[in-house]
Amino acid sequence: MLAHLLTTQQAAKITGLSEAWFERKRWEGGGPPYVKFDRAVRYKESDLAAWIDAHTQQSTSVDSASMPGLKR
């Protein structure tokens, strides 16, 4: 079965990140996996979804002094 492929613009819109961010991460590493056909770059929808899931955070501890009304 063929994967649904997304352009950088579509991936940026889905994630709320800029196209420049995706371009930089392709060069630096650390971004979602991508497929390259000559000069055309595409993201598999399933890979992008897995990458988003892998970056999901639960919560961080919050200093109650920085949040009025928050009880310890």
Buried (B, 14 or more C-beta within 10 A) or exposed (E): EEEEBBBBEBBBEBBEBEBEBBBEBBEEEEBBEBEEEEEEBBBBBEBBEEBEEEEEEEEEEEEEEEEEEEEE
